[in-house]
Amino acid sequence: MDMEIPVIDLEGLNGDAAERTQTMARLHQACKDWGFFWVDSHGVDAALMEEVKRFVYGHYDDQLEDKFYASGLAKYLLQAAVPDPEDSNKRVSDQVDWESAYFIRHHPNNNVVDFPEILPPTREVLDTYIAQMVSLAEQLAECMSLNLGLDGARIKDTFAPPFVGTKFAMYPACPRPDLVWGLRAHTDAGGIILLLQDDVVGGLEFFRGDREWVPVGPTKGSRIFVNIGDQVEVMSGGSYRSVLHRVAAGSEGRRLSVATFYNPGMDAVVAAPAMALQLYPGAYRFGDYLDYYQGTKFADKAARFRAVKELFG
């Protein structure tokens, strides 16, 4: 199933006119029919990606693992490690997620100082990595804009100055994966999401075409996984769609996830095209959308769009 997920080799954008046209067409098809895809030749240094992974593993081992297993959820599931037929329906996944995660803001304001255990040399690595990821996001934003028949700078200009942040997550081995999700199903609030993930342990799943969950296997080589957020869906009038996704808890191994979000700035004004205003909101501040999203992240996306339309757009 994983092999069916589109893989876009961005090197084609640097080729002759025929290669560029073919690559743009494949990207458009992936955005329109899937909402998620892999990219190769993306310009992010492979050695740098590995350095970021080493940091995440080490930071979890040194700073987070003991705290995670001391949590109420971990204690509860460890106590329930021996299955009881009477608790087969007592899932806790509608309340919590089996993940250890933290979020670092990069732009416009960097909050890495809130993590004193992250030393200056590692901060420099993260800064370099994020700069390359932003360049990739801007390249994809330009291609998406052009494929939608818009000015090439439309998404970038609408987002400016963009909010860029990264969620660093670890999904440890779970004693009762039948009782909890690693991360409950949701769409992403923002724009373009770039994922550096585990190259051994899987668990990520996307709901394609409102009909089937597609597993996203471990990363192959130095590929980066991309998915579309709610704001690109709105700007495209539904031509591109944000897609429900979730992470299954696993009983073996631990899964790494480093998701960088290229989002509109809080004061950026996002709007659907006129032809799509029956289904999508008109002009609204992304900050207002995000505030509403915080309480509805795991709820129905269409209902959220309707509510934002009534409240703000």
Rosetta silent file (secondary structure, phi, psi, omega in degrees, C-alpha in Angstrom):
SEQUENCE: MDMEIPVIDLEGLNGDAAERTQTMARLHQACKDWGFFWVDSHGVDAALMEEVKRFVYGHYDDQLEDKFYASGLAKYLLQAAVPDPEDSNKRVSDQVDWESAYFIRHHPNNNVVDFPEILPPTREVLDTYIAQMVSLAEQLAECMSLNLGLDGARIKDTFAPPFVGTKFAMYPACPRPDLVWGLRAHTDAGGIILLLQDDVVGGLEFFRGDREWVPVGPTKGSRIFVNIGDQVEVMSGGSYRSVLHRVAAGSEGRRLSVATFYNPGMDAVVAAPAMALQLYPGAYRFGDYLDYYQGTKFADKAARFRAVKELFG
SCORE:     score description
SCORE:     0.000 S_00000001
   1 L     0.000  -42.470 -177.901    0.000    0.000    0.000 S_00000001
   2 H   -58.802  -34.064 -177.788    2.798    2.428    0.913 S_00000001
   3 H   -65.609  -17.274  179.968    4.293    2.098   -2.580 S_00000001
   4 H   -78.107  -21.744 -179.533    1.126    3.644   -4.006 S_00000001
   5 L   -62.659  130.448 -177.459    1.714    6.955   -2.269 S_00000001
   6 L   -57.972  142.379  173.594    3.023    9.407   -4.884 S_00000001
   7 E  -120.247  118.070 -177.421    6.727   10.167   -4.881 S_00000001
   8 E  -105.412  117.146  175.636    7.617   13.489   -6.514 S_00000001
   9 E   -87.455  105.903 -174.538   11.221   13.949   -7.617 S_00000001
  10 H   -71.781   -8.131  175.826   11.644   17.722   -7.430 S_00000001
  11 H   -59.683  -28.278  179.359   14.786   17.559   -9.567 S_00000001
  12 H   -61.301  -22.764  177.761   12.387   17.634  -12.506 S_00000001
  13 H   -68.027  -19.206 -179.407   11.608   21.265  -11.712 S_00000001
  14 H   -98.687    3.183 -177.886   15.183   22.104  -12.767 S_00000001
  15 L   -86.177 -161.016  178.550   15.002   20.203  -16.046 S_00000001
  16 L   -74.525 -179.471 -174.371   13.855   21.268  -19.481 S_00000001
  17 H   -59.084  -38.934 -178.357   10.342   22.513  -20.165 S_00000001
  18 H   -67.351  -42.557  179.379    8.940   19.008  -20.672 S_00000001
  19 H   -64.412  -43.379 -179.860   10.435   17.705  -17.409 S_00000001
  20 H   -63.685  -43.457  179.173    9.187   20.694  -15.448 S_00000001
  21 H   -60.543  -42.647 -179.768    5.695   20.361  -16.930 S_00000001
  22 H   -66.001  -41.602  179.988    5.580   16.658  -16.073 S_00000001
  23 H   -66.440  -42.891  177.827    6.797   17.251  -12.511 S_00000001
  24 H   -61.541  -39.515  179.878    4.285   20.055  -11.964 S_00000001
  25 H   -66.194  -40.221  179.042    1.514   17.807  -13.275 S_00000001
  26 H   -66.820  -38.346  177.875    2.503   14.964  -10.935 S_00000001
  27 H   -65.226  -43.453  179.158    2.590   17.355   -7.997 S_00000001
  28 H   -60.560  -43.816 -179.856   -0.850   18.734   -8.910 S_00000001
  29 H   -63.736  -41.004  179.781   -2.281   15.236   -9.160 S_00000001
  30 H   -64.721  -42.305  179.248   -0.811   14.254   -5.782 S_00000001
  31 H   -66.155  -39.144 -174.997   -2.238   17.368   -4.098 S_00000001
  32 H   -77.622  -42.760 -173.065   -5.645   16.928   -5.737 S_00000001
  33 H   -95.046  -21.499 -175.753   -6.124   13.169   -5.437 S_00000001
  34 L  -118.338  -50.747 -174.313   -4.169   12.367   -2.289 S_00000001
  35 L    84.989    1.183  178.105   -3.387   15.445   -0.160 S_00000001
  36 E  -157.251  150.618 -174.780   -0.130   13.804    0.929 S_00000001
  37 E  -170.883  166.336  173.718    2.993   12.552   -0.856 S_00000001
  38 E   -96.538  151.805  170.696    6.744   11.955   -0.627 S_00000001
  39 E  -126.620  138.619  171.437    9.374   14.252   -2.137 S_00000001
  40 E  -111.809  165.877  178.422   12.872   13.385   -3.329 S_00000001
  41 L    51.944   48.340 -170.560   15.634   15.813   -4.421 S_00000001
  42 L   -94.918   -6.201  176.522   14.171   18.335   -1.999 S_00000001
  43 L    88.101   -0.889  176.426   17.321   20.283   -1.148 S_00000001
  44 L   -93.364  125.407 -173.800   17.447   19.357    2.546 S_00000001
  45 L   -61.872  127.544 -176.975   20.846   17.915    3.382 S_00000001
  46 H   -63.392  -40.300  179.222   20.627   14.188    4.206 S_00000001
  47 H   -65.153  -35.280  177.737   23.424   14.349    6.800 S_00000001
  48 H   -66.316  -40.622  177.077   21.636   17.246    8.490 S_00000001
  49 H   -59.293  -42.450  179.679   18.428   15.206    8.626 S_00000001
  50 H   -66.668  -35.038  178.808   20.288   12.399   10.380 S_00000001
  51 H   -66.015  -38.782  177.085   21.793   14.873   12.844 S_00000001
  52 H   -64.900  -41.176  177.465   18.314   16.135   13.729 S_00000001
  53 H   -60.633  -43.892  179.459   17.144   12.558   14.280 S_00000001
  54 H   -60.817  -40.021  177.537   20.073   11.889   16.612 S_00000001
  55 H   -60.966  -45.837 -176.261   19.193   14.989   18.588 S_00000001
  56 H   -64.202  -44.424  177.572   15.540   13.918   18.961 S_00000001
  57 H   -60.822  -47.269 -178.176   16.455   10.401   20.111 S_00000001
  58 H   -65.227  -40.982 -179.915   19.053   11.703   22.566 S_00000001
  59 H   -64.887  -38.981  177.336   16.794   14.438   23.923 S_00000001
  60 H   -64.981  -46.887 -179.015   14.016   11.926   24.533 S_00000001
  61 H   -59.740  -42.921 -173.015   16.359    9.497   26.290 S_00000001
  62 H   -83.802  -33.655 -168.607   17.895   12.173   28.509 S_00000001
  63 H  -115.199  -25.087 -166.081   14.977   14.502   29.179 S_00000001
  64 H  -120.657  -28.641 -171.422   11.614   12.916   28.454 S_00000001
  65 H   -60.250  -49.034 -178.818   11.476    9.129   28.741 S_00000001
  66 H   -61.228  -41.701  178.808   11.356    8.918   32.540 S_00000001
  67 H   -63.595  -38.837 -178.551    8.728   11.679   32.719 S_00000001
  68 H   -63.546  -47.725 -176.749    6.631    9.937   30.077 S_00000001
  69 H   -75.404   -8.855  173.529    6.557    6.609   31.878 S_00000001
  70 L   -90.316   -4.353 -178.301    5.753    8.397   35.135 S_00000001
  71 L   -71.264  158.828  178.940    2.595    9.868   33.591 S_00000001
  72 H   -60.960  -38.935 -179.961   -0.850    8.701   34.603 S_00000001
  73 H   -63.491  -46.373 -179.019   -1.549    7.299   31.136 S_00000001
  74 H   -62.580  -43.222  179.534    1.635    5.229   31.091 S_00000001
  75 H   -62.508  -41.019 -179.830    0.994    3.884   34.597 S_00000001
  76 H   -62.676  -46.371 -177.069   -2.584    2.985   33.683 S_00000001
  77 H   -73.430  -31.388  175.215   -1.603    1.108   30.536 S_00000001
  78 H   -65.665  -37.918  177.033    1.332   -0.619   32.209 S_00000001
  79 H   -68.843  -27.404 -179.111   -1.041   -1.885   34.883 S_00000001
  80 L   -95.070   18.662 -174.935   -3.393   -3.058   32.140 S_00000001
  81 L   -60.879  -28.627  175.335   -0.591   -4.855   30.296 S_00000001
  82 L   -91.844  111.649 -175.711   -2.361   -8.196   30.820 S_00000001
  83 L   -56.630  138.151  175.968   -5.537   -7.978   28.698 S_00000001
  84 L  -118.047  123.617 -178.716   -8.820   -8.362   30.568 S_00000001
  85 H   -53.835  -26.986 -177.699  -11.860   -9.349   28.457 S_00000001
  86 H   -75.586  -16.891 -179.591  -13.938   -6.931   30.496 S_00000001
  87 H  -106.955   17.551 -177.087  -11.897   -3.889   29.439 S_00000001
  88 L   -63.449  -23.244 -179.024  -11.859   -4.648   25.712 S_00000001
  89 L  -105.617    7.711 -176.303  -14.164   -1.696   25.055 S_00000001
  90 L   -93.517   53.854  177.067  -12.541    0.737   27.480 S_00000001
  91 L   -64.605  142.367  175.920  -10.468    2.654   24.973 S_00000001
  92 L  -107.016   10.592 -171.759   -8.995    5.878   26.310 S_00000001
  93 L   -71.185  -13.211  177.328   -8.144    7.196   22.855 S_00000001
  94 L   -84.500    2.055 -177.013  -10.919    9.791   22.863 S_00000001
  95 L  -120.865  -36.284 -171.767   -9.174   11.563   25.731 S_00000001
  96 L  -143.569  168.595  177.932   -5.391   11.260   25.353 S_00000001
  97 L  -123.902  146.160  178.182   -2.585   10.301   22.969 S_00000001
  98 L   -89.419   75.589 -179.700    0.325    7.906   23.516 S_00000001
  99 L  -148.622  151.897  171.329    3.049   10.364   22.555 S_00000001
 100 E  -114.217  113.342 -170.715    5.846   12.372   24.095 S_00000001
 101 E  -142.926  154.595  172.594    5.981   15.693   22.259 S_00000001
 102 E  -148.903  161.308 -172.539    7.085   19.307   22.465 S_00000001
 103 E  -126.251  130.111  176.090    6.874   22.257   20.080 S_00000001
 104 E  -114.975  125.267  174.550    9.580   24.747   19.126 S_00000001
 105 E   -83.515  141.212  178.941    8.683   27.978   17.349 S_00000001
 106 E  -114.262  -45.088 -177.792   11.175   29.215   14.757 S_00000001
 107 E  -139.945  143.504    1.201    9.547   32.194   12.981 S_00000001
 108 L   -80.419  -14.869  179.028    8.681   34.943   13.495 S_00000001
 109 L  -120.665  132.081 -177.559    9.773   34.458   17.122 S_00000001
 110 L   -96.506  129.521 -179.118   12.087   31.669   18.240 S_00000001
 111 L  -111.689   23.154 -178.891   11.427   30.099   21.643 S_00000001
 112 H   -62.639  -19.461  177.785   14.335   27.644   21.788 S_00000001
 113 H   -64.629  -17.926  177.218   15.569   29.557   24.861 S_00000001
 114 H   -73.456   -5.547 -179.409   12.719   27.849   26.702 S_00000001
 115 L  -122.120   75.235 -174.430   14.713   24.635   26.333 S_00000001
 116 L   -60.716  -21.114  179.252   18.014   25.360   28.139 S_00000001
 117 L   -72.535  -14.654  176.231   19.072   21.726   27.761 S_00000001
 118 L   -86.715  107.842 -171.261   19.359   22.297   23.996 S_00000001
 119 L   -79.671  160.484 -176.270   22.897   23.624   23.725 S_00000001
 120 H   -49.997  -44.068  179.649   24.140   26.256   21.213 S_00000001
 121 H   -60.201  -38.334  177.874   25.735   23.782   18.759 S_00000001
 122 H   -70.475  -36.427  177.089   22.431   21.875   18.510 S_00000001
 123 H   -61.175  -38.718  177.998   20.501   25.119   18.143 S_00000001
 124 H   -65.031  -39.892  176.981   22.698   25.977   15.164 S_00000001
 125 H   -60.461  -46.354 -179.155   21.953   22.571   13.621 S_00000001
 126 H   -64.053  -39.734  178.594   18.224   23.149   14.075 S_00000001
 127 H   -61.378  -43.660  179.687   18.458   26.663   12.596 S_00000001
 128 H   -65.160  -44.022  179.039   20.220   25.343    9.500 S_00000001
 129 H   -60.163  -46.595 -178.035   17.734   22.489    9.143 S_00000001
 130 H   -65.868  -37.629  177.646   14.725   24.813    9.470 S_00000001
 131 H   -59.174  -41.618  178.713   16.150   27.256    6.916 S_00000001
 132 H   -70.048  -36.877  177.885   16.351   24.413    4.393 S_00000001
 133 H   -67.176  -37.938  177.588   12.857   23.190    5.271 S_00000001
 134 H   -64.476  -40.903  177.218   11.423   26.685    4.795 S_00000001
 135 H   -59.713  -41.606  177.493   13.069   26.879    1.366 S_00000001
 136 H   -64.007  -45.117 -179.918   11.412   23.566    0.475 S_00000001
 137 H   -60.841  -40.394  179.970    8.031   24.760    1.761 S_00000001
 138 H   -67.970  -35.797  176.051    8.308   27.964   -0.280 S_00000001
 139 H   -64.301  -44.677  178.535    9.182   25.972   -3.397 S_00000001
 140 H   -65.821  -38.317  178.762    6.140   23.755   -2.901 S_00000001
 141 H   -61.694  -40.746  178.136    3.964   26.811   -2.165 S_00000001
 142 H   -64.579  -45.371 -179.480    5.006   28.377   -5.463 S_00000001
 143 H   -63.504  -42.912  178.798    4.291   25.183   -7.398 S_00000001
 144 H   -62.578  -43.175  179.254    0.905   24.740   -5.723 S_00000001
 145 H   -58.890  -48.386 -179.367   -0.032   28.356   -6.440 S_00000001
 146 H   -63.516  -41.268  179.982    0.850   28.018  -10.116 S_00000001
 147 H   -65.425  -24.497  178.094   -0.957   24.688  -10.407 S_00000001
 148 L   -88.073    3.548  179.448   -4.088   26.335   -8.980 S_00000001
 149 L    79.921   18.959 -179.497   -3.939   29.016  -11.658 S_00000001
 150 L  -102.867  169.743  170.364   -2.794   31.670   -9.200 S_00000001
 151 L   -59.291  141.596 -176.001    0.194   33.969   -9.152 S_00000001
 152 L   -58.128  -23.925 -178.084    3.229   31.928   -8.114 S_00000001
 153 L   -96.203    6.107 -171.134    3.689   33.982   -4.957 S_00000001
 154 H   -59.615  -51.799 -177.780    0.039   33.797   -3.813 S_00000001
 155 H   -65.011  -45.791 -179.884    0.398   31.272   -0.981 S_00000001
 156 H   -59.921  -45.293 -178.359    3.711   32.702    0.219 S_00000001
 157 H   -67.637  -37.314  178.536    2.390   36.275    0.172 S_00000001
 158 H   -64.884  -38.702 -178.265   -0.837   35.299    1.933 S_00000001
 159 H   -75.569  -21.859 -168.740    1.120   33.547    4.680 S_00000001
 160 L   -65.192  139.902  -15.513    3.686   36.341    5.084 S_00000001
 161 L   -71.825  134.268 -173.175    5.259   36.620    7.502 S_00000001
 162 L   -71.008  154.865  168.324    4.770   32.887    7.971 S_00000001
 163 E   -94.692  123.773  179.427    4.547   31.090   11.268 S_00000001
 164 E  -123.616  126.463  178.317    7.068   28.237   11.261 S_00000001
 165 E  -149.914  161.949 -177.629    7.283   25.726   14.080 S_00000001
 166 E  -128.985  131.273  171.971    8.236   22.108   14.636 S_00000001
 167 E   -96.354  117.868  177.112    6.575   19.401   16.681 S_00000001
 168 E   -99.018  118.650 -174.326    9.160   16.909   17.939 S_00000001
 169 E  -133.656  147.740  172.131    7.412   13.672   18.919 S_00000001
 170 E  -129.242  135.904  178.132    8.272   10.182   20.050 S_00000001
 171 E  -113.898   94.380 -175.653    5.802    7.319   20.113 S_00000001
 172 L   -69.034  165.096  172.959    7.240    4.744   22.555 S_00000001
 173 L   -57.895  134.910 -173.812    6.377    1.064   22.568 S_00000001
 174 L  -110.860  131.281 -179.441    2.934    0.756   24.140 S_00000001
 175 L   -69.797  -23.807  178.900    1.911   -2.063   26.521 S_00000001
 176 L  -138.011   71.786 -179.102   -1.722   -1.867   25.379 S_00000001
 177 L   -65.642  -12.104  177.207   -1.936   -0.460   21.834 S_00000001
 178 L   -76.755  -12.089 -175.970   -5.484   -1.795   21.638 S_00000001
 179 L  -104.846   -9.319 -172.797   -6.601    0.832   24.174 S_00000001
 180 L  -152.958  152.605  171.146   -5.084    4.037   22.817 S_00000001
 181 E   -94.256  150.044  169.963   -3.926    5.812   19.675 S_00000001
 182 E   -61.382  -44.536  175.816   -0.470    7.288   19.365 S_00000001
 183 E  -150.621  127.789 -177.585   -2.262   10.358   18.004 S_00000001
 184 E   -67.962  157.920 -176.125   -5.976   10.639   17.341 S_00000001
 185 E   -64.240  135.478 -178.676   -7.320   11.340   13.847 S_00000001
 186 E  -164.387  164.824  164.801   -7.252   15.006   12.802 S_00000001
 187 L  -104.598  164.147 -179.753   -6.403   17.359    9.964 S_00000001
 188 L   -92.820  139.320 -172.976   -3.706   20.024   10.353 S_00000001
 189 L   -69.721  -29.883 -165.831   -4.832   23.616   10.836 S_00000001
 190 L   -91.590 -132.427 -169.178   -2.117   25.324    8.820 S_00000001
 191 L  -109.176  -81.802 -177.841   -0.569   25.282    5.393 S_00000001
 192 E  -122.900  126.771 -176.412    2.183   22.903    4.299 S_00000001
 193 E  -112.670  128.245 -178.147    3.522   20.252    6.673 S_00000001
 194 E  -115.014  121.874 -171.385    6.946   18.670    6.126 S_00000001
 195 E  -115.908  121.908  167.821    7.629   15.457    8.018 S_00000001
 196 E   -99.784  116.484 -173.890   10.945   13.864    8.878 S_00000001
 197 E  -128.923 -179.050 -174.740    9.959   10.522   10.328 S_00000001
 198 L   -62.325  144.944  177.394   11.265    7.195   11.497 S_00000001
 199 L  -103.479   10.035  178.761   13.097    4.950    9.046 S_00000001
 200 L  -127.881  -49.507 -173.609   12.310    1.747   10.975 S_00000001
 201 L  -101.030  128.973  177.312    8.991    1.972   12.846 S_00000001
 202 L   -93.048 -162.828  179.176    5.725    2.813   11.087 S_00000001
 203 L   139.662  -24.423  178.852    2.335    3.777   12.479 S_00000001
 204 E   -72.527  136.939  179.494    1.273    6.889   10.538 S_00000001
 205 E  -137.765  139.782  176.248   -1.965    6.464    8.573 S_00000001
 206 E  -119.402  143.929 -177.106   -3.862    8.798    6.217 S_00000001
 207 E   -95.743   98.503 -173.623   -7.545    8.521    5.276 S_00000001
 208 E   -88.262  131.334  173.386   -7.600    8.710    1.505 S_00000001
 209 L    61.094   24.391 -179.434  -10.714    9.644   -0.400 S_00000001
 210 L    54.887   29.079 -177.271  -12.916    9.280    2.683 S_00000001
 211 L  -139.260  -22.825 -177.118  -12.853    5.533    2.134 S_00000001
 212 E  -153.108  142.801  175.142   -9.629    3.848    3.296 S_00000001
 213 E   -84.262  125.864 -178.650   -6.782    4.279    5.756 S_00000001
 214 E  -107.166  119.367  178.196   -3.445    4.222    3.953 S_00000001
 215 E   -73.483  136.946  175.491   -0.376    3.290    6.030 S_00000001
 216 E  -101.865  106.932 -176.027    2.680    5.493    5.551 S_00000001
 217 L   -69.122  173.902  177.005    5.646    3.189    5.951 S_00000001
 218 L   -55.438  153.834 -179.354    9.016    4.140    7.409 S_00000001
 219 L   -61.067  139.451  176.222   11.052    6.687    5.470 S_00000001
 220 L  -108.972  124.660 -178.127   13.080    5.327    2.574 S_00000001
 221 L    64.364 -134.297 -178.436   16.407    7.028    1.956 S_00000001
 222 L  -112.545   29.191  178.581   16.230   10.751    2.615 S_00000001
 223 L   -64.630  153.877  173.017   12.668   11.350    1.461 S_00000001
 224 E  -119.803  137.477 -179.906   10.472   13.904    3.194 S_00000001
 225 E   -92.581  139.330 -176.918    6.748   13.368    3.630 S_00000001
 226 E  -125.795  136.836  168.072    4.403   16.264    2.811 S_00000001
 227 E  -137.504  158.783 -173.648    0.765   16.842    3.656 S_00000001
 228 E   -95.789  138.081  178.980   -1.636   19.696    3.051 S_00000001
 229 L   -98.135  175.614 -175.209   -3.269   21.684    5.853 S_00000001
 230 H   -57.497  -35.969 -174.379   -6.675   23.321    6.169 S_00000001
 231 H   -70.015  -33.855  175.570   -5.531   26.753    4.916 S_00000001
 232 H   -69.565  -35.685  175.194   -4.348   25.433    1.559 S_00000001
 233 H   -60.378  -46.450 -179.945   -7.693   23.646    1.202 S_00000001
 234 H   -61.485  -49.098 -177.282   -9.516   26.932    1.815 S_00000001
 235 H   -63.316  -29.249  179.693   -7.308   28.911   -0.583 S_00000001
 236 L   -87.119   -2.758 -177.775   -7.749   26.263   -3.285 S_00000001
 237 L    65.744   25.590  178.834  -11.512   26.216   -2.845 S_00000001
 238 L    92.825   -1.774  176.598  -11.357   22.503   -2.131 S_00000001
 239 L   -64.030  -40.039  172.349   -9.262   21.543   -5.156 S_00000001
 240 L  -109.371  140.472 -175.643   -6.587   20.455   -2.663 S_00000001
 241 L  -126.598  138.918  168.777   -7.775   18.934    0.602 S_00000001
 242 L   -71.768  146.154 -170.773   -6.317   18.476    4.039 S_00000001
 243 L  -122.302  137.057  174.033   -6.612   14.813    4.983 S_00000001
 244 L   -56.631  137.756  174.175   -7.443   13.058    8.226 S_00000001
 245 E  -147.672  159.394 -176.357   -4.437   11.260    9.659 S_00000001
 246 E  -152.029  167.423  175.793   -3.565    9.402   12.830 S_00000001
 247 E  -123.408  123.591  176.385   -0.755    7.457   14.453 S_00000001
 248 E   -80.304  136.498  172.793   -1.331    3.918   15.678 S_00000001
 249 L   -72.279  144.279 -179.405    0.361    2.955   18.925 S_00000001
 250 L  -122.439  154.644 -177.900    2.688   -0.018   18.523 S_00000001
 251 L   -89.478  -11.686 -178.337    3.866   -2.695   20.908 S_00000001
 252 L  -129.987  140.971  177.629    7.407   -2.871   19.549 S_00000001
 253 L    72.127 -179.952  177.040   10.002   -0.189   18.910 S_00000001
 254 L  -135.810  143.279 -175.140    9.515    3.549   19.125 S_00000001
 255 E  -108.744  130.255  177.400    8.606    5.910   16.316 S_00000001
 256 E   -94.837  142.206  177.424   10.240    9.302   15.742 S_00000001
 257 E  -144.964  124.679  176.960    8.341   12.179   14.140 S_00000001
 258 E  -125.615   99.520 -174.360    9.639   15.680   13.362 S_00000001
 259 E  -105.585  117.399  178.577    6.856   17.714   11.744 S_00000001
 260 E  -101.578  127.073 -175.193    7.657   21.236   10.548 S_00000001
 261 E  -103.868  121.585  173.566    4.655   23.472    9.939 S_00000001
 262 E  -103.896   98.753 -170.526    4.781   26.243    7.330 S_00000001
 263 E  -118.218  164.935  170.118    1.663   28.187    8.297 S_00000001
 264 L   -63.272  153.261  171.073    0.170   31.628    7.778 S_00000001
 265 L   -65.860  161.052 -175.838    1.183   34.245   10.293 S_00000001
 266 L   -59.222  -32.399 -178.885   -1.342   34.882   13.050 S_00000001
 267 L   -96.574    3.202  177.714   -2.550   38.113   11.392 S_00000001
 268 L   -64.239  141.097  179.442   -2.548   36.703    7.865 S_00000001
 269 E  -102.745  119.772 -177.804   -5.938   36.943    6.150 S_00000001
 270 E  -110.936  142.293  179.208   -7.014   33.759    4.404 S_00000001
 271 L  -150.536  148.382  173.416  -10.032   33.465    2.109 S_00000001
 272 L   -79.198  155.096  173.787  -11.589   30.992   -0.266 S_00000001
 273 L   -63.579  154.979 -174.317  -12.080   31.958   -3.917 S_00000001
 274 H   -54.152  -37.237 -175.805  -15.481   33.491   -4.687 S_00000001
 275 H   -69.134  -13.936 -175.251  -16.724   30.357   -6.444 S_00000001
 276 H  -111.589   11.722 -173.173  -16.205   28.278   -3.278 S_00000001
 277 L   -71.415  -12.552  175.393  -17.790   30.564   -0.666 S_00000001
 278 L   -70.193  -30.222 -176.756  -20.801   28.297   -0.214 S_00000001
 279 L  -103.889  -25.292 -172.588  -18.558   25.665    1.349 S_00000001
 280 L  -123.993  157.936 -179.580  -15.648   27.678    2.730 S_00000001
 281 L   -68.578  154.094  167.962  -15.208   30.842    4.799 S_00000001
 282 L   -79.123 -155.118 -173.746  -14.541   34.230    3.318 S_00000001
 283 L   -62.376  131.733  176.892  -11.745   36.407    4.661 S_00000001
 284 E  -151.435  157.163  174.785  -10.655   35.622    8.246 S_00000001
 285 E   -76.203  136.062  177.329   -7.534   35.937   10.399 S_00000001
 286 H   -61.916  -35.444  178.580   -5.575   32.725   10.657 S_00000001
 287 H   -58.504  -37.652  177.430   -5.083   33.441   14.373 S_00000001
 288 H   -67.811  -41.402  178.013   -8.868   33.351   14.845 S_00000001
 289 H   -60.959  -45.252 -176.822   -9.090   30.081   12.935 S_00000001
 290 H   -63.790  -38.795  177.787   -6.301   28.575   15.031 S_00000001
 291 H   -60.223  -43.119  179.598   -7.993   29.616   18.278 S_00000001
 292 H   -68.934  -37.480 -179.434  -11.173   27.839   17.180 S_00000001
 293 H   -60.919  -36.247 -175.740   -9.188   24.827   15.942 S_00000001
 294 H   -54.806  -34.335 -179.963   -7.607   24.273   19.357 S_00000001
 295 L   -94.320   -2.925 -175.952  -10.956   23.125   20.725 S_00000001
 296 L  -130.973   16.291 -175.165  -12.076   21.251   17.617 S_00000001
 297 L   -52.848  -41.070 -175.169   -8.867   19.592   16.390 S_00000001
 298 L   -99.000   13.076  179.484  -10.292   16.084   16.663 S_00000001
 299 L   -99.497 -176.033 -176.272  -13.792   17.047   15.491 S_00000001
 300 L   -68.623  128.230 -177.571  -15.347   17.192   12.020 S_00000001
 301 H   -67.059  -42.149 -178.646  -13.446   19.477    9.635 S_00000001
 302 H   -61.544  -39.763  177.450  -16.482   20.454    7.548 S_00000001
 303 H   -64.657  -35.909  178.604  -18.311   21.540   10.713 S_00000001
 304 H   -65.648  -44.126  177.687  -15.266   23.600   11.672 S_00000001
 305 H   -59.745  -42.340 -179.804  -15.247   25.356    8.291 S_00000001
 306 H   -63.642  -42.541 -178.767  -18.962   26.134    8.663 S_00000001
 307 H   -66.227  -41.666  178.765  -18.465   27.518   12.169 S_00000001
 308 H   -65.232  -37.528  176.724  -15.512   29.682   11.095 S_00000001
 309 H   -60.247  -43.108 -179.282  -17.582   30.939    8.152 S_00000001
 310 H   -72.768  -37.769 -174.670  -20.359   31.993   10.517 S_00000001
 311 H   -80.568  -40.636 -169.347  -18.063   33.446   13.173 S_00000001
 312 L  -126.797  -29.137 -169.811  -15.377   35.183   11.157 S_00000001
 313 L  -116.514    0.000    0.000  -15.763   34.793    7.391 S_00000001
